[in-house]
Amino acid sequence: MNSMKNRIKYFVENFYLVLIMVFLYAPIATLMVLSFSGSKSRTQWGGFTLRWYLEMFESATIMNALQNTLVIAFASALIAAVIGTTAAIAINSMKPIPRTIIMGITNIPMLNADIVTGISLMLAFIAFGISLGFKTILIAHITFNIPYVILSVSPKLKQTNKSVYEAAMDLGAAPVYAFFKVVFPDILPGVLSGFLLAFTMSLDDFIITHFTKGAGINTLSTLIYSEVRRGIKPSMYALSTLIFVVVLALLIITNFAPHRSKEQ
């Protein structure tokens, strides 16, 4: 009787897991299949082709949007990582009550609706006479990325031993030198996590970008949104497929590289 219950439980758990995986990856699999279809129809297979991939690389609009997206995502994530790490160090040195208040304020942009943040930033730029364009998108992305870095670095700072840093100072090390030699290696995983999270959030953002981009500039998210009304071109399926494959490859490398280094 118990063995039968265990089998049923095992079947239900695995069926539930498979169902979740299907819901998560069936749309992506469909998109990848359509990127190789010779037909523009989403319901009819037109034979295998690489035409849409060639059109993607030949399209100046798509390449410009991709370049803008990657430059903004990398630059905003890098600047946010520097500012967020510095802010996390300052917050960690505060007394408990001010630290709690500041961390609560830090959580507000993350809990706030993107549309509110986007409109607020747009109005702020207009109020200060800043014309909407590339620089306003960059500033907006840095702004909403900083809290993610702070929340990624802060737990690592709490795990560090302050006595080691103070000992380095007592031995004659300058504060900056002691920080980079003692503290920074310990919080580096948190900094990298914050950077990658900020990069991902910036790469994926649409609403805030839509309100702060102005005319004449597009990212991938805004370009896809503008094409929805006219019908998304299959070349966008090809681009989405490439992005998914690159991200999947990076995940595989980052997960298997540590295991290989440990074995060696």
N, C-alpha and C positions, 0 to 999 in steps of 0.2 A: 504493500500500500504506500509506504514511504517512497519507494523507488519510483512508483507511478507519479506521485506528487512532484518529485524532483525533476522527472522528465518533462512534466507539463510546465513547471516553473522555468526550466531551462529553455523550452520551446518558446514560451511567452516572452522571456527576456530577449532572446535572440531575434524573434519576430519583431519586437518593438524596436530593437536596435537597427535592424534592416529597414524598417519602415521610416525611421528618422533619416537614415542615410539616403534613402530614395528621395524623400522630400527635399533634402539639402542639395543633392547632386544631380538629380534628374534634369532640372532646368539648365544647369551648366553643361551637361552632356548633350542636351538638345541644341544648345547654342553652338557647341563645338561641331556637331554633325552638320548643322546648317551652314557653318563657315566653309565647308568643303562641298556644298551642293551647288551644282551649276545653275539651278533655278532660283529666282528671287522669291518664289512662293515659299511660305513657311509650312505648307501642307503637302508639297509635292517634291520628291527627290529628282534632281535634274542631272544626276551623274557626278562622279568625282571630278573636282577641279580646284586649282590653286589661283583662279582668276581674282577672287576677292582679296587674297593676300597681296597680289601684285598691285591691285587698285589701291589698297591701303597705303603701300609704300609710295605710290605715285601721287597720292592726294596731298597737296600742300596744306589743305585745311586740317586734315587729320594729323599730319606730322607737326604742324605748328601747335595744335591743341595738346598733343602728346608732349612736346617740348616744354610748353608752358606748365603743364601739370607736373612733370618731373622736376623742373627747376624750382617751382614754387614749393612743392612737397619737400624736396631735399633742403632748400635754403631755410624754409620755415621750421623744419624739424631740427636743423642744426642750431639755429639761433635760439629756438625755444629750449633746446637741451642745455645750452650755456646759461641762459637766463634762469630757467627752471632749477638747474642744479645750484646756482648761486643763491636763489631764493630759498631752496630747501635747506641749505646750510644755515642761512640766516634765521629761518623759522625754527630749526632744530636747536639753536643757541638761545632761544627765548625762554622765558619763564612759562610754566604750565598754562596759566590762564590766557595770556596773550597768544601763545602758540595755538591753543584750542580755537580761539576766535579767528585767527588768521586762516587756519585750516578749514574752518567752516565757511569763510568767505571764498576760499579757493575752490570749494566744492560747488558753489553757486553756478559758475559758468557751465559746469558739466551737467548739472541738473536742469538748467534753463533750456527752454525750447530753442532750437537752432534758428527758427524764424525770428524770434525776439532778438537774439544776438545779431543776426544778419541785419535786421532793420535798424537796430541801435547803432551798429558800427557805420552803416550807410549814412544815417543822420549825423553822426559825429564827424565823419569826413566832410560832409557838405557844410556843416556848421563852421568848420575850421578852414573852409575854402580849398580843400584838397580834391583835385579832380580824380574821379574814379578810373581805375586802370590797373596795371600790373602791380604797382607799389601798394595800392590799397588792398588788393587780394593778399599780398605777402604779409602786410601788417595784420590783417584780419586773421590769417592762418596762424601767425605767431601768437596772437592774443589767445585764441581758443586752444592752442597746443600746450601752452605753458602749464596749466593745471595738471595735465596728464603727466608731464615730466616731474613736477613736484611730488605728485602722489606715487610715482615710481621710485624716486630717489629717497624720499623720506624714510621708508621702512629700512632701507640699507644703512642710512645714517644712524638709526636707532640701534643697529646691530654692531656698529663700530665701537672699539674700545678707546675712549678719550684719553686714557692713561698713556697709550702708546704715542699719541700725537704730542701730549705734554712732555713725555720723555724725550722725544726727538727735539723739541724746543729747548729743553734743559741741556741737551748735549751740544747746543750751538747752532742747530738748523734754523734757517729763516722760516717764517710762517708759511710762505708760499711753497718753498722747497719741501717742508715737512708735510704740507697738505698733499702735494702731488706724489710724494714718495710713500706716505703712510696711509692717508685717508682715501685718496682717489682710487687706488687699486681695489679697495674694499667696496666702494660704491659704484665701481665701473659697470657691473651687471645691471644695476638699477638705471644708470645713465643710458646704457645701450637699449634697455627695455623701453625707457621713456622716449628715446629717439625713434625707435622703430614704431612705437605706438603713435607718436606724433606724425611720422611719415605716412603711416597707414590712414590716419584720420584725415590728413590733408589731401592725400590722394583720392579719398573716397568722398570728400565733402562736395555738396552741391548747393544747398540753400544759402549758406553764408557767402559762398563764391558768387552765386547768382545776384545777390543784392549789392555786392561790393566790386564787381568786375567792370562796370561801365561798358561802353560800346567799343567794338573793334578788337576785343580780346576774348578768347575762349579757352576753357579747359575741357578735358574729355567729358566730364559730367554735364557741363552746360551745352557742349556740342551735341551730345546724345539727346538731351532734353529738347533742343531746338529742332532736331530731326524727327522727333516722335510725331509731330503734327503732319509732317510730309511723308513719314514712313522711314523707318531706320534702314539704312543701306546694309547689304550683307558684308561690306568691308568693315563695318563696326563689329560684326560677329567675329571676323578674323582678328581684329585688334583685341577684343575681349578674350579670345582664346589664347592669344600670345601672352597677355598679361597673366592669365590664370596659370599657364604652363610655367612662366618665369617664377611666379610666386611659389608654385608647388615645388619647383626645382630648388629654390632657396630654402624652403622648409625642410626638404629631404637632406640637403647638404648640412644645414645647421643642426639637424637631429642626429645624423650619422657621423659627422666629423668628431664630436667629443668622444664617442664610443671607440672610434679607431685610434684616437690619440691615447686613450686609456689602455687599450690593448697593446699598443707599441711601448 
